[in-house]
C-alpha cells in the first residue's frame, strides 16, 4: 500500500485519543481494533499489506498467533495517536497505559506496510522490541533484525518532495525535461500504482519528456490525487471498492485453509488405499498357509511334540519346510493357520468392498483440488462447510446462579463445593476475574471477562454477591478478595471447593444477593 493512500486512511481515523474494544483476529494475518462503530483493519499478508478504517468488525476469532496474544495483553490502553513517518509506508500506533485489573505500560505498535516485507512490531517506550508478527534474523537480513529484546531500527531515511505542499514551480524545477519515470524518485508517498494512475488521469505518456503544458496537466491531476488518492486510483483503473477487496481477502484465506484440509484428506485416502493393497497382498499368502495347515493335519501323528519346525512332502510330492510354535501341537499349529487365513480373507473382503469407493473418492478429491483456483464463491462456501471441521464447542454446564452485571458482564456463582470447582476450573478462563470472601467459607464467583478489562463497578457488583453467598452474609463491610482466575489453583488432594490463590486485591462491600437494586 502506497504512502499517500495510507495517509488518506489515517486522516479518516478521528477523534483521537479514542476508547476502543478488544482486538479481533479473524485469521493470523488480520488485526482489527474496534473504535466505536468503526474499526482499524491491518492486513499483514504479504505482498498485499494494507490499512483500512471501516464500519463494523467481526466477532472474536477462535485461534490466535503468539503475537496476537501479545497484542491483547500489552496493547490494552486507549489509542492515543497515530503517526506516519513522512509519507512512508510505516505507521506508528501509540497506546496509553492501561489502568485495568492488570495495569499495562504504554506501548507502540509499528505497522510496516511494505508489501512482501510487511510486518507488525510491538515496542516499549524505550524502543525495545517486545514481539513481532515475523521475526527477521541475521541470516535473513544482516543489517536490520527484528526480534524481541533488541532495539527497533527505523527504516533508512530518504529525502523526497511532499506532494501535499508542492507548488507548481517546485514541480517544474524537479521534472521539466524529464519523463514521468522520474516521478516516483522525486515525490514522497507515490509508488508504481499511484504514479500510473496519475499518468492516466493527466493523459500523459510515461516516455514523453514533460514540457510546461504537460506539467500543467500533471499538476492538476496531482492536486486531485493528493485530495482523493483512492478515488483517482479507482477511476483510473476501475478498481474494486473496499468491500470487494475484503471479500477477496476472505476468499483467499478460505482457499488456503481449504486446500490445506483437502491435502490432509488426500493423504489419508492414499494411506487407506495402501492398507487395501496390503490386505489384498496378504490374501496371496492364504494358499501357502492353507497348504501348511492341511499338511500339519495330515501328518499330525508323525510330528514330534515341541518341535520348532518340520520338513514334509506336500501333496504334489515336493519337499516343504514349515516353522512351528513349539508350545503348540501339530493340530493346534494347523488351527492357528486356519484362523489367520480366515482373518486375511475377512480383511481382503472388506478391503475389496472399499476399494472402488476409496478410488472414486480420491479421484473426486484430486479434481476438487485441481479446480480450486477457479471455484465459484458459492461452491467454495459449500466445500468449506463440508470439509473444514466445525470447531468443537465446549459443553456448557449450568451449575450455580447466573447474573448479568454492569455493562452486561456475565457473572457465575457456585452454590456448593462441587459447583465451586466446576465454576472455577471448568467454566472460567485464565483471564476471568475470580472472587471469594476473605476469611469465611463461601461461593466462588467468576466474572467472565472475554479478554476485556473489567470495570471496577462490575467487580464491586460481583463482590457483593461473593459476600452474600458466604458465612459472612449477615455482616457489613465484608472483605472480598479478587484476582485473575489463572492465579487460582487447587492443591493436590484438596477437598472440593478448597483452593489457593495469589496476587489478589481486596474490596470491602455490603453483602447483597440483588446488588442491581443498590445501583438503582
Protein Blocks (a to p, Z undefined) as FASTA:
>chain_A
ZZklmmmmmmmgccddddddddddfbfkbccddehjbccdddfbdfkbccdddehidddd
fbdcfklmmmmmmmmcccfbdcdehjafbdcddddddfbfbdcdddddddddehjlgccd
dddfkopafbdfbdcdfklomkbccdehiacddddddddddfklccfklmmmmmgopafk
lmmmmpghiafklmmmmmmmnopafklccdfklmmmmmmmmmmmmmmmmlmmmmmnopac
fklmmmmmmmmmmmmmmmmmmmmmmmmmmmmmmmmmmmmmmmmmmmmmmmmmmmmmmmmm
mpcghiabdcdddfkopacdddddfkbcfklmmmmmmmmmmmmmmmmmmmmmmmmmmmmm
mmmmmmmmmmmmmpcfklmmmmmmmmmccddddddddehjddddehhiacdddfbfklmm
mmmmmmpcfkbccdddehiacddddddeklpacdfklmmmmmmmmmmmccklmmghiacd
dddfklpccdehiaehiacdehiacddddddfblmlmmZZ
